[in-house]
Amino acid sequence: MRWLDIREIAIELEEQYPEADNVNLRFTDLRNWVIALPDFTDNPDGCNEKVLEAIQMAWLDERS
C-alpha cells in the first residue's frame, strides 16, 4: 500500500482504529498510524498535508 492508495488506507484505518476520533485527528498521529499499517510499503516521508487530508476525508466517508 502506498500514500496514494487513499481508499485502501481509509478502510484499513477504520478496521484498525474503529473508535478513533477521525474528525479531530492530528495529522502527525494520522501519518504515524498510516505508516504503522501492516501493508504500508511507501516512503514514510512521501506524504504532505494534502494527502493526509484526503486520507482523513476518505476515512470519514468510510465510517458514514
mmCIF file as gemmi writes it, N, C-alpha and C atoms, coordinates in Angstrom:
data_model
loop_
_atom_site.group_PDB
_atom_site.id
_atom_site.type_symbol
_atom_site.label_atom_id
_atom_site.label_alt_id
_atom_site.label_comp_id
_atom_site.label_asym_id
_atom_site.label_entity_id
_atom_site.label_seq_id
_atom_site.pdbx_PDB_ins_code
_atom_site.Cartn_x
_atom_site.Cartn_y
_atom_site.Cartn_z
_atom_site.occupancy
_atom_site.B_iso_or_equiv
_atom_site.pdbx_formal_charge
_atom_site.auth_seq_id
_atom_site.auth_asym_id
_atom_site.pdbx_PDB_model_num
ATOM 1 N N . MET Axp A 1 ? 0.851 -1.171 0 1 0 ? 1 A 1
ATOM 2 C CA . MET Axp A 1 ? 0 0 0 1 0 ? 1 A 1
ATOM 3 C C . MET Axp A 1 ? 0.898 1.236 0 1 0 ? 1 A 1
ATOM 4 N N . ARG Axp A 2 ? 0.495 2.217 -0.803 1 0 ? 2 A 1
ATOM 5 C CA . ARG Axp A 2 ? 1.273 3.454 -0.95 1 0 ? 2 A 1
ATOM 6 C C . ARG Axp A 2 ? 0.41 4.65 -0.54 1 0 ? 2 A 1
ATOM 7 N N . TRP Axp A 3 ? 1.04 5.809 -0.405 1 0 ? 3 A 1
ATOM 8 C CA . TRP Axp A 3 ? 0.325 7.009 0.044 1 0 ? 3 A 1
ATOM 9 C C . TRP Axp A 3 ? -0.9 7.32 -0.808 1 0 ? 3 A 1
ATOM 10 N N . LEU Axp A 4 ? -0.824 7.082 -2.087 1 0 ? 4 A 1
ATOM 11 C CA . LEU Axp A 4 ? -1.94 7.453 -2.951 1 0 ? 4 A 1
ATOM 12 C C . LEU Axp A 4 ? -3.038 6.395 -3.017 1 0 ? 4 A 1
ATOM 13 N N . ASP Axp A 5 ? -2.908 5.34 -2.255 1 0 ? 5 A 1
ATOM 14 C CA . ASP Axp A 5 ? -3.976 4.333 -2.129 1 0 ? 5 A 1
ATOM 15 C C . ASP Axp A 5 ? -4.942 4.79 -1.037 1 0 ? 5 A 1
ATOM 16 N N . ILE Axp A 6 ? -5.511 5.961 -1.263 1 0 ? 6 A 1
ATOM 17 C CA . ILE Axp A 6 ? -6.315 6.676 -0.258 1 0 ? 6 A 1
ATOM 18 C C . ILE Axp A 6 ? -7.449 5.812 0.293 1 0 ? 6 A 1
ATOM 19 N N . ARG Axp A 7 ? -8.254 5.247 -0.582 1 0 ? 7 A 1
ATOM 20 C CA . ARG Axp A 7 ? -9.422 4.463 -0.146 1 0 ? 7 A 1
ATOM 21 C C . ARG Axp A 7 ? -8.989 3.227 0.645 1 0 ? 7 A 1
ATOM 22 N N . GLU Axp A 8 ? -7.969 2.533 0.177 1 0 ? 8 A 1
ATOM 23 C CA . GLU Axp A 8 ? -7.494 1.334 0.874 1 0 ? 8 A 1
ATOM 24 C C . GLU Axp A 8 ? -6.948 1.68 2.261 1 0 ? 8 A 1
ATOM 25 N N . ILE Axp A 9 ? -6.241 2.791 2.341 1 0 ? 9 A 1
ATOM 26 C CA . ILE Axp A 9 ? -5.728 3.242 3.64 1 0 ? 9 A 1
ATOM 27 C C . ILE Axp A 9 ? -6.881 3.564 4.575 1 0 ? 9 A 1
ATOM 28 N N . ALA Axp A 10 ? -7.89 4.25 4.076 1 0 ? 10 A 1
ATOM 29 C CA . ALA Axp A 10 ? -9.051 4.611 4.91 1 0 ? 10 A 1
ATOM 30 C C . ALA Axp A 10 ? -9.746 3.366 5.442 1 0 ? 10 A 1
ATOM 31 N N . ILE Axp A 11 ? -9.896 2.354 4.602 1 0 ? 11 A 1
ATOM 32 C CA . ILE Axp A 11 ? -10.534 1.107 5.033 1 0 ? 11 A 1
ATOM 33 C C . ILE Axp A 11 ? -9.708 0.438 6.124 1 0 ? 11 A 1
ATOM 34 N N . GLU Axp A 12 ? -8.399 0.376 5.915 1 0 ? 12 A 1
ATOM 35 C CA . GLU Axp A 12 ? -7.518 -0.232 6.914 1 0 ? 12 A 1
ATOM 36 C C . GLU Axp A 12 ? -7.535 0.538 8.229 1 0 ? 12 A 1
ATOM 37 N N . LEU Axp A 13 ? -7.535 1.862 8.152 1 0 ? 13 A 1
ATOM 38 C CA . LEU Axp A 13 ? -7.582 2.666 9.371 1 0 ? 13 A 1
ATOM 39 C C . LEU Axp A 13 ? -8.878 2.43 10.134 1 0 ? 13 A 1
ATOM 40 N N . GLU Axp A 14 ? -9.98 2.323 9.416 1 0 ? 14 A 1
ATOM 41 C CA . GLU Axp A 14 ? -11.265 2.07 10.083 1 0 ? 14 A 1
ATOM 42 C C . GLU Axp A 14 ? -11.251 0.709 10.772 1 0 ? 14 A 1
ATOM 43 N N . GLU Axp A 15 ? -10.615 -0.268 10.153 1 0 ? 15 A 1
ATOM 44 C CA . GLU Axp A 15 ? -10.522 -1.598 10.77 1 0 ? 15 A 1
ATOM 45 C C . GLU Axp A 15 ? -9.597 -1.592 11.983 1 0 ? 15 A 1
ATOM 46 N N . GLN Axp A 16 ? -8.504 -0.847 11.903 1 0 ? 16 A 1
ATOM 47 C CA . GLN Axp A 16 ? -7.521 -0.807 12.986 1 0 ? 16 A 1
ATOM 48 C C . GLN Axp A 16 ? -7.948 0.101 14.146 1 0 ? 16 A 1
ATOM 49 N N . TYR Axp A 17 ? -8.631 1.193 13.821 1 0 ? 17 A 1
ATOM 50 C CA . TYR Axp A 17 ? -8.97 2.207 14.822 1 0 ? 17 A 1
ATOM 51 C C . TYR Axp A 17 ? -10.447 2.592 14.74 1 0 ? 17 A 1
ATOM 52 N N . PRO Axp A 18 ? -11.358 1.651 14.971 1 0 ? 18 A 1
ATOM 53 C CA . PRO Axp A 18 ? -12.791 1.948 14.798 1 0 ? 18 A 1
ATOM 54 C C . PRO Axp A 18 ? -13.345 2.962 15.801 1 0 ? 18 A 1
ATOM 55 N N . GLU Axp A 19 ? -12.683 3.137 16.915 1 0 ? 19 A 1
ATOM 56 C CA . GLU Axp A 19 ? -13.162 4.073 17.937 1 0 ? 19 A 1
ATOM 57 C C . GLU Axp A 19 ? -12.437 5.414 17.896 1 0 ? 19 A 1
ATOM 58 N N . ALA Axp A 20 ? -11.511 5.598 16.967 1 0 ? 20 A 1
ATOM 59 C CA . ALA Axp A 20 ? -10.728 6.84 16.896 1 0 ? 20 A 1
ATOM 60 C C . ALA Axp A 20 ? -11.607 8.013 16.493 1 0 ? 20 A 1
ATOM 61 N N . ASP Axp A 21 ? -11.29 9.16 17.044 1 0 ? 21 A 1
ATOM 62 C CA . ASP Axp A 21 ? -11.965 10.404 16.672 1 0 ? 21 A 1
ATOM 63 C C . ASP Axp A 21 ? -11.301 10.909 15.392 1 0 ? 21 A 1
ATOM 64 N N . ASN Axp A 22 ? -11.789 10.443 14.25 1 0 ? 22 A 1
ATOM 65 C CA . ASN Axp A 22 ? -11.132 10.783 12.989 1 0 ? 22 A 1
ATOM 66 C C . ASN Axp A 22 ? -11.51 12.167 12.474 1 0 ? 22 A 1
ATOM 67 N N . VAL Axp A 23 ? -12.354 12.876 13.192 1 0 ? 23 A 1
ATOM 68 C CA . VAL Axp A 23 ? -12.686 14.259 12.835 1 0 ? 23 A 1
ATOM 69 C C . VAL Axp A 23 ? -11.633 15.212 13.401 1 0 ? 23 A 1
ATOM 70 N N . ASN Axp A 24 ? -11.245 14.994 14.635 1 0 ? 24 A 1
ATOM 71 C CA . ASN Axp A 24 ? -10.307 15.886 15.327 1 0 ? 24 A 1
ATOM 72 C C . ASN Axp A 24 ? -8.9 15.293 15.413 1 0 ? 24 A 1
ATOM 73 N N . LEU Axp A 25 ? -8.564 14.459 14.484 1 0 ? 25 A 1
ATOM 74 C CA . LEU Axp A 25 ? -7.278 13.768 14.477 1 0 ? 25 A 1
ATOM 75 C C . LEU Axp A 25 ? -6.159 14.694 14.009 1 0 ? 25 A 1
ATOM 76 N N . ARG Axp A 26 ? -5.07 14.695 14.745 1 0 ? 26 A 1
ATOM 77 C CA . ARG Axp A 26 ? -3.892 15.471 14.326 1 0 ? 26 A 1
ATOM 78 C C . ARG Axp A 26 ? -3.224 14.75 13.156 1 0 ? 26 A 1
ATOM 79 N N . PHE Axp A 27 ? -2.732 15.508 12.206 1 0 ? 27 A 1
ATOM 80 C CA . PHE Axp A 27 ? -2.087 14.906 11.045 1 0 ? 27 A 1
ATOM 81 C C . PHE Axp A 27 ? -0.833 14.132 11.431 1 0 ? 27 A 1
ATOM 82 N N . THR Axp A 28 ? -0.15 14.534 12.482 1 0 ? 28 A 1
ATOM 83 C CA . THR Axp A 28 ? 1.033 13.771 12.91 1 0 ? 28 A 1
ATOM 84 C C . THR Axp A 28 ? 0.623 12.381 13.374 1 0 ? 28 A 1
ATOM 85 N N . ASP Axp A 29 ? -0.496 12.279 14.083 1 0 ? 29 A 1
ATOM 86 C CA . ASP Axp A 29 ? -0.996 10.967 14.509 1 0 ? 29 A 1
ATOM 87 C C . ASP Axp A 29 ? -1.457 10.152 13.306 1 0 ? 29 A 1
ATOM 88 N N . LEU Axp A 30 ? -2.177 10.798 12.397 1 0 ? 30 A 1
ATOM 89 C CA . LEU Axp A 30 ? -2.657 10.106 11.212 1 0 ? 30 A 1
ATOM 90 C C . LEU Axp A 30 ? -1.489 9.547 10.412 1 0 ? 30 A 1
ATOM 91 N N . ARG Axp A 31 ? -0.472 10.337 10.2 1 0 ? 31 A 1
ATOM 92 C CA . ARG Axp A 31 ? 0.713 9.88 9.466 1 0 ? 31 A 1
ATOM 93 C C . ARG Axp A 31 ? 1.334 8.665 10.152 1 0 ? 31 A 1
ATOM 94 N N . ASN Axp A 32 ? 1.483 8.736 11.468 1 0 ? 32 A 1
ATOM 95 C CA . ASN Axp A 32 ? 2.077 7.612 12.205 1 0 ? 32 A 1
ATOM 96 C C . ASN Axp A 32 ? 1.225 6.358 12.1 1 0 ? 32 A 1
ATOM 97 N N . TRP Axp A 33 ? -0.087 6.507 12.145 1 0 ? 33 A 1
ATOM 98 C CA . TRP Axp A 33 ? -0.983 5.35 12.033 1 0 ? 33 A 1
ATOM 99 C C . TRP Axp A 33 ? -0.894 4.737 10.646 1 0 ? 33 A 1
ATOM 100 N N . VAL Axp A 34 ? -0.799 5.574 9.622 1 0 ? 34 A 1
ATOM 101 C CA . VAL Axp A 34 ? -0.709 5.06 8.249 1 0 ? 34 A 1
ATOM 102 C C . VAL Axp A 34 ? 0.585 4.277 8.066 1 0 ? 34 A 1
ATOM 103 N N . ILE Axp A 35 ? 1.705 4.838 8.477 1 0 ? 35 A 1
ATOM 104 C CA . ILE Axp A 35 ? 2.971 4.133 8.247 1 0 ? 35 A 1
ATOM 105 C C . ILE Axp A 35 ? 3.087 2.874 9.109 1 0 ? 35 A 1
ATOM 106 N N . ALA Axp A 36 ? 2.276 2.771 10.16 1 0 ? 36 A 1
ATOM 107 C CA . ALA Axp A 36 ? 2.27 1.571 11.001 1 0 ? 36 A 1
ATOM 108 C C . ALA Axp A 36 ? 1.379 0.464 10.45 1 0 ? 36 A 1
ATOM 109 N N . LEU Axp A 37 ? 0.576 0.757 9.435 1 0 ? 37 A 1
ATOM 110 C CA . LEU Axp A 37 ? -0.287 -0.282 8.861 1 0 ? 37 A 1
ATOM 111 C C . LEU Axp A 37 ? 0.57 -1.408 8.294 1 0 ? 37 A 1
ATOM 112 N N . PRO Axp A 38 ? 0.164 -2.663 8.5 1 0 ? 38 A 1
ATOM 113 C CA . PRO Axp A 38 ? 0.99 -3.796 8.082 1 0 ? 38 A 1
ATOM 114 C C . PRO Axp A 38 ? 1.31 -3.842 6.587 1 0 ? 38 A 1
ATOM 115 N N . ASP Axp A 39 ? 0.404 -3.403 5.747 1 0 ? 39 A 1
ATOM 116 C CA . ASP Axp A 39 ? 0.615 -3.48 4.3 1 0 ? 39 A 1
ATOM 117 C C . ASP Axp A 39 ? 1.222 -2.211 3.7 1 0 ? 39 A 1
ATOM 118 N N . PHE Axp A 40 ? 1.537 -1.229 4.535 1 0 ? 40 A 1
ATOM 119 C CA . PHE Axp A 40 ? 2.09 0.028 4.029 1 0 ? 40 A 1
ATOM 120 C C . PHE Axp A 40 ? 3.567 -0.153 3.691 1 0 ? 40 A 1
ATOM 121 N N . THR Axp A 41 ? 3.937 0.158 2.441 1 0 ? 41 A 1
ATOM 122 C CA . THR Axp A 41 ? 5.312 -0.063 1.992 1 0 ? 41 A 1
ATOM 123 C C . THR Axp A 41 ? 5.96 1.178 1.384 1 0 ? 41 A 1
ATOM 124 N N . ASP Axp A 42 ? 5.272 2.301 1.388 1 0 ? 42 A 1
ATOM 125 C CA . ASP Axp A 42 ? 5.786 3.51 0.746 1 0 ? 42 A 1
ATOM 126 C C . ASP Axp A 42 ? 6.783 4.227 1.669 1 0 ? 42 A 1
ATOM 127 N N . ASN Axp A 43 ? 7.427 5.241 1.12 1 0 ? 43 A 1
ATOM 128 C CA . ASN Axp A 43 ? 8.352 6.07 1.872 1 0 ? 43 A 1
ATOM 129 C C . ASN Axp A 43 ? 7.583 6.823 2.961 1 0 ? 43 A 1
ATOM 130 N N . PRO Axp A 44 ? 7.938 6.666 4.228 1 0 ? 44 A 1
ATOM 131 C CA . PRO Axp A 44 ? 7.225 7.352 5.307 1 0 ? 44 A 1
ATOM 132 C C . PRO Axp A 44 ? 7.208 8.868 5.155 1 0 ? 44 A 1
ATOM 133 N N . ASP Axp A 45 ? 8.205 9.42 4.489 1 0 ? 45 A 1
ATOM 134 C CA . ASP Axp A 45 ? 8.281 10.864 4.318 1 0 ? 45 A 1
ATOM 135 C C . ASP Axp A 45 ? 7.689 11.323 2.991 1 0 ? 45 A 1
ATOM 136 N N . GLY Axp A 46 ? 6.981 10.448 2.305 1 0 ? 46 A 1
ATOM 137 C CA . GLY Axp A 46 ? 6.482 10.759 0.976 1 0 ? 46 A 1
ATOM 138 C C . GLY Axp A 46 ? 5.088 11.341 0.922 1 0 ? 46 A 1
ATOM 139 N N . CYS Axp A 47 ? 4.622 11.891 2.022 1 0 ? 47 A 1
ATOM 140 C CA . CYS Axp A 47 ? 3.271 12.481 2.015 1 0 ? 47 A 1
ATOM 141 C C . CYS Axp A 47 ? 3.355 13.957 2.356 1 0 ? 47 A 1
ATOM 142 N N . ASN Axp A 48 ? 2.232 14.617 2.157 1 0 ? 48 A 1
ATOM 143 C CA . ASN Axp A 48 ? 2.127 16.018 2.553 1 0 ? 48 A 1
ATOM 144 C C . ASN Axp A 48 ? 0.747 16.228 3.166 1 0 ? 48 A 1
ATOM 145 N N . GLU Axp A 49 ? 0.465 17.449 3.544 1 0 ? 49 A 1
ATOM 146 C CA . GLU Axp A 49 ? -0.807 17.746 4.217 1 0 ? 49 A 1
ATOM 147 C C . GLU Axp A 49 ? -2.009 17.438 3.321 1 0 ? 49 A 1
ATOM 148 N N . LYS Axp A 50 ? -1.865 17.669 2.037 1 0 ? 50 A 1
ATOM 149 C CA . LYS Axp A 50 ? -2.966 17.402 1.103 1 0 ? 50 A 1
ATOM 150 C C . LYS Axp A 50 ? -3.309 15.909 1.059 1 0 ? 50 A 1
ATOM 151 N N . VAL Axp A 51 ? -2.306 15.063 1.05 1 0 ? 51 A 1
ATOM 152 C CA . VAL Axp A 51 ? -2.53 13.613 1.04 1 0 ? 51 A 1
ATOM 153 C C . VAL Axp A 51 ? -3.17 13.17 2.356 1 0 ? 51 A 1
ATOM 154 N N . LEU Axp A 52 ? -2.66 13.682 3.466 1 0 ? 52 A 1
ATOM 155 C CA . LEU Axp A 52 ? -3.231 13.326 4.767 1 0 ? 52 A 1
ATOM 156 C C . LEU Axp A 52 ? -4.679 13.783 4.882 1 0 ? 52 A 1
ATOM 157 N N . GLU Axp A 53 ? -4.974 14.96 4.357 1 0 ? 53 A 1
ATOM 158 C CA . GLU Axp A 53 ? -6.353 15.451 4.376 1 0 ? 53 A 1
ATOM 159 C C . GLU Axp A 53 ? -7.252 14.551 3.531 1 0 ? 53 A 1
ATOM 160 N N . ALA Axp A 54 ? -6.774 14.103 2.391 1 0 ? 54 A 1
ATOM 161 C CA . ALA Axp A 54 ? -7.55 13.203 1.536 1 0 ? 54 A 1
ATOM 162 C C . ALA Axp A 54 ? -7.804 11.876 2.244 1 0 ? 54 A 1
ATOM 163 N N . ILE Axp A 55 ? -6.808 11.377 2.954 1 0 ? 55 A 1
ATOM 164 C CA . ILE Axp A 55 ? -6.986 10.137 3.719 1 0 ? 55 A 1
ATOM 165 C C . ILE Axp A 55 ? -8.024 10.346 4.809 1 0 ? 55 A 1
ATOM 166 N N . GLN Axp A 56 ? -7.932 11.455 5.525 1 0 ? 56 A 1
ATOM 167 C CA . GLN Axp A 56 ? -8.895 11.746 6.58 1 0 ? 56 A 1
ATOM 168 C C . GLN Axp A 56 ? -10.321 11.836 6.02 1 0 ? 56 A 1
ATOM 169 N N . MET Axp A 57 ? -10.5 12.512 4.902 1 0 ? 57 A 1
ATOM 170 C CA . MET Axp A 57 ? -11.825 12.644 4.301 1 0 ? 57 A 1
ATOM 171 C C . MET Axp A 57 ? -12.362 11.278 3.842 1 0 ? 57 A 1
ATOM 172 N N . ALA Axp A 58 ? -11.499 10.459 3.279 1 0 ? 58 A 1
ATOM 173 C CA . ALA Axp A 58 ? -11.92 9.12 2.858 1 0 ? 58 A 1
ATOM 174 C C . ALA Axp A 58 ? -12.289 8.276 4.066 1 0 ? 58 A 1
ATOM 175 N N . TRP Axp A 59 ? -11.567 8.435 5.151 1 0 ? 59 A 1
ATOM 176 C CA . TRP Axp A 59 ? -11.869 7.7 6.373 1 0 ? 59 A 1
ATOM 177 C C . TRP Axp A 59 ? -13.214 8.146 6.948 1 0 ? 59 A 1
ATOM 178 N N . LEU Axp A 60 ? -13.467 9.438 6.943 1 0 ? 60 A 1
ATOM 179 C CA . LEU Axp A 60 ? -14.765 9.936 7.386 1 0 ? 60 A 1
ATOM 180 C C . LEU Axp A 60 ? -15.884 9.37 6.519 1 0 ? 60 A 1
ATOM 181 N N . ASP Axp A 61 ? -15.665 9.343 5.214 1 0 ? 61 A 1
ATOM 182 C CA . ASP Axp A 61 ? -16.637 8.792 4.295 1 0 ? 61 A 1
ATOM 183 C C . ASP Axp A 61 ? -16.848 7.302 4.539 1 0 ? 61 A 1
ATOM 184 N N . GLU Axp A 62 ? -15.787 6.595 4.794 1 0 ? 62 A 1
ATOM 185 C CA . GLU Axp A 62 ? -15.855 5.15 5.054 1 0 ? 62 A 1
ATOM 186 C C . GLU Axp A 62 ? -16.69 4.86 6.305 1 0 ? 62 A 1
ATOM 187 N N . ARG Axp A 63 ? -16.542 5.693 7.302 1 0 ? 63 A 1
ATOM 188 C CA . ARG Axp A 63 ? -17.255 5.483 8.557 1 0 ? 63 A 1
ATOM 189 C C . ARG Axp A 63 ? -18.756 5.786 8.436 1 0 ? 63 A 1
ATOM 190 N N . SER Axp A 64 ? -19.115 6.702 7.558 1 0 ? 64 A 1
ATOM 191 C CA . SER Axp A 64 ? -20.539 7.098 7.468 1 0 ? 64 A 1
ATOM 192 C C . SER Axp A 64 ? -21.359 6.226 6.563 1 0 ? 64 A 1
